Structure formats: structure tokens, C-alpha cells
Amino acid sequence: MDKRNLQELWEHVLTQVELSISPANFNTWFCNSFIVKVTEDGVVHIGVPSQFFKDWYMKKFHTLLLKILRDISYEFRNIEYAIVKDERRKVLKETKKVSGAMELPLNEFYINKSDNLNPRYTFDTFVVGSFNELAYTAAQAALKRPGITYNPLFIYGDTGRGKTHLIQAIGNQFKKQFNSQKVFYLTSEKFAIDYTDSVQAGTANRFKDKYRQYDLLIMDDVQFLSKKEKTQEELFHLFNALYDTNKQIIFSSDRSPVAIPDIAERLKGRLASGMTVDISEPDTESRMAIIQKKAALHGFMLSNDVVEYVATSITGSIRELEGMINNIVCHAQAKGYAPDIAEVRQSLRSFTRPQKTISIKNVVDKVAEFYGIDEESIYEKTRRREVVRPRQVIMYLLREDFNISYPTIGSKLGGRDHTTVIHSCEKIKREIVGDADLSKDIQSIRALLV
């Protein structure tokens, strides 16, 4: 077979594999594999990136792959696996890009490295309802006279209600309106890490200069500055420097400034000195509008009964609602048509929150099964990528869904320090905001834990 035929054969195999395993499992194990060659005796040679992958293919996927190949043709008699260097895999990927093969149906978006803004967070994709109308209006007012009207602008509300979307939309709109001015978005945790690193490296002045250069500074999740006294002090001085020069400052938090514990009173005063506005829980009409808007962005029109059913069934965060919409869209793209109410009702079962009485071992087992790895590897001192992410998800679920303490989680998962657990939980919490695939994976795992 020539290269094109090998590529077409592998794409057909992947299509069948994707129908048989979970999306997370598929993305973990099949994004860097391909058919190297097919010999005259009917042996298909599949290239994989490492010995670990080779062993796992033999253990978990060999029977499935062989069945798929034999369904295509009885000429395919067996499979052998070869470890292929990174350079060759890179060449293969470039070939796929040129041919247009394996393109994803959904557009991919990338974070702008200069300002940390995600281009998909815009006002065009932001749904305004009674629950967030005041916050939206305040954002528009701040953009009309940045640094003067509503400075600082402090937006708060429970997780998953669209705070990050709104504050990043402000940043993206600011770039369009004032293209000669500088904007920067970051989380309070990143600010704290940058400050600590600068102190240790003896570059504190460079740190101060970096953050004072921006005309619009957006800081997400300010509540995580709790108990970080030195970082709070640095933010206090940065605030004064920006405010005194009419630079716009925007904050977000899961609670109002006065409700954040262990924050210096003078910093609380600064946070609350401008416009403070909350985003409440969306009502049914707003959830319906969000569903229609998000589905339309993917090119699908959902029937009114489907929209109403989803809106009344998922009453939690907008993030959970978007996770369900992504689930519906993926099914629609696979089948070529929008699902009916019966199909949506079936899909919705995977979005049920788990019971709170469950063992840590059970969570480990289910997550390991979902990602297609041995549960024993979760406890090992390994930094293999295919193990690190599942372990972080386990820590996040144990903390978020079952309220298990950080030290207990670390102790039960191989004797890890509680700071490692905190870092993992915060990392997943941040990434789940802009990563629809990760959000969907976690919802799917939660369904397995019911």
C-alpha cells in the first residue's frame, strides 16, 4: 500500500475505535499512532510512541484493532507494533495537515500568549439574561470610559456562571477598541506564583514593572489570595499604581470582596471601591437562550422540546449546561442530524451528580477505567502524561464532589504532599473553564460514580 492508502486505512480504523471506547481513552492512546506498513503476508505494523504504549496496545487494544481490520478484509492476518521516533510522527502529522485528513469538526481556539486571552470569549458568544444583565451592563460601561467609570469592576458569583467568559470578553473588546493599549488576563494564583518566583530570583523590580505597564489588568479568582499576605501586599501597591494613572482594573471571585476570608482590610477596601456586581443563577428562559446560542454556534438547530428539556433538567452551572450541549453536538456531528428528545434524555443520564458516599478506591478504579490505564499506576511515583492527568482528575473529584481533605487525598494516593494535591485541584479547576473536552470527561466520570 502507498502512504495515502495506509492513511485512509488507519482513519477508518480510528473511526471504528472511537465508537468503542471513551473520548478520553481515545485521545490518550490514539492521537500519536499510525500504520507504518502492511507486509505481503498480511501483517499490519502500527507505529506507537513508546514501549509503554506498545505494551498497552497489546494488553488492551490488540483484539479490538485486529477485529476491525479483519472486518475490513480477511487479508489482514495480524498486527505488530513498532516504536517510532518523534521525528517520523511529526512528518506524518504534517502530511495529514496538507491532505486535510482527520480534521476536527469543531474549530480549535488558542490562548494569546501576549495577553492570556482566549479569543472564543467574546460578547458575540455571551448570552445576556436577567441573571447577568447588570454585570453585562457594567462591563459595557467600563469599556466606554476605561479607568474612570466603574474602576475597579468586581464581578462575583458561584463557579460556572460565566464570570471568566465575561471578563475575558471585556479584554478582547478592549483590544479591538484600543489596539495601541495593553491588556493582560491572569488568575490570582498565577500572580502569586510570579511574585514568589521574582522574590526568589531577586527580580522583584522587574515583576513590578511588568504589571504596571498594562492599561487593562484582569485578575480572575481573587479568592485564592486568601492567607497570602505578601502577595496581597504586592497587589495592594499594584492596585494603587494602576488606579492613580486611570488604568482599568477588573476582578472576579466566587464571593463578594467583604466575604473573602483572610484578606487584609485595606485590600478589601480597594476591591470594593468601584462597582461590585454579582451573577446569579440563570433562570429557565436564560438557560434556554444559552442552549440555543451554543448549539447554533456549532451549526445545529435544536427543537424547542429538546431545548426546554435540557434547560429544566440541568439547573446547575452554565459550565455543566455547556458540557451537555457539547455532548449533544458531538452526537449530532457523528450521526449527521440533531438528536430527538429520546436521544437527549438518554445522554442526559451521564450528567447526574454522584452520591456522596463512595470510597476513594472506587473513584480511582472508575477514573483509571475511563482513561484506560492500570489503577496501580495512579499510586506510583511517575510523571507519565497518560497517568498525571487522570491522577489530577481524581484529586479534583475527591475534593470537589466528596469534600475530602487535601492531606487525606495525598496520603491515599501514594503518600503525596498536600500542596501537590492543591496544585492539581486548582489546575483542573482552571482548565475546565476553557476546555470543553475536559469538562465533558469529568461529567462522564461523574456518571460512572453514580
Secondary structure as GFF3:
##gff-version 3
##sequence-region A 1 450
A	DSSP	alpha_helix	3	18	.	.	.	ID=ss1
A	DSSP	alpha_helix	23	30	.	.	.	ID=ss2
A	DSSP	beta_strand	34	38	.	.	.	ID=ss3
A	DSSP	beta_strand	43	48	.	.	.	ID=ss4
A	DSSP	alpha_helix	51	56	.	.	.	ID=ss5
A	DSSP	pi_helix	57	61	.	.	.	ID=ss6
A	DSSP	alpha_helix	62	72	.	.	.	ID=ss7
A	DSSP	beta_strand	78	83	.	.	.	ID=ss8
A	DSSP	alpha_helix	86	99	.	.	.	ID=ss9
A	DSSP	alpha_helix	133	144	.	.	.	ID=ss10
A	DSSP	beta_strand	153	156	.	.	.	ID=ss11
A	DSSP	alpha_helix	163	177	.	.	.	ID=ss12
A	DSSP	beta_strand	183	187	.	.	.	ID=ss13
A	DSSP	alpha_helix	188	201	.	.	.	ID=ss14
A	DSSP	alpha_helix	204	212	.	.	.	ID=ss15
A	DSSP	beta_strand	216	220	.	.	.	ID=ss16
A	DSSP	three_ten_helix	222	225	.	.	.	ID=ss17
A	DSSP	alpha_helix	229	244	.	.	.	ID=ss18
A	DSSP	beta_strand	248	253	.	.	.	ID=ss19
A	DSSP	three_ten_helix	257	259	.	.	.	ID=ss20
A	DSSP	alpha_helix	265	271	.	.	.	ID=ss21
A	DSSP	beta_strand	275	278	.	.	.	ID=ss22
A	DSSP	alpha_helix	284	297	.	.	.	ID=ss23
A	DSSP	alpha_helix	304	313	.	.	.	ID=ss24
A	DSSP	alpha_helix	318	335	.	.	.	ID=ss25
A	DSSP	alpha_helix	341	348	.	.	.	ID=ss26
A	DSSP	three_ten_helix	349	351	.	.	.	ID=ss27
A	DSSP	alpha_helix	360	371	.	.	.	ID=ss28
A	DSSP	alpha_helix	376	379	.	.	.	ID=ss29
A	DSSP	alpha_helix	385	400	.	.	.	ID=ss30
A	DSSP	alpha_helix	406	412	.	.	.	ID=ss31
A	DSSP	alpha_helix	418	434	.	.	.	ID=ss32
A	DSSP	alpha_helix	436	448	.	.	.	ID=ss33
###
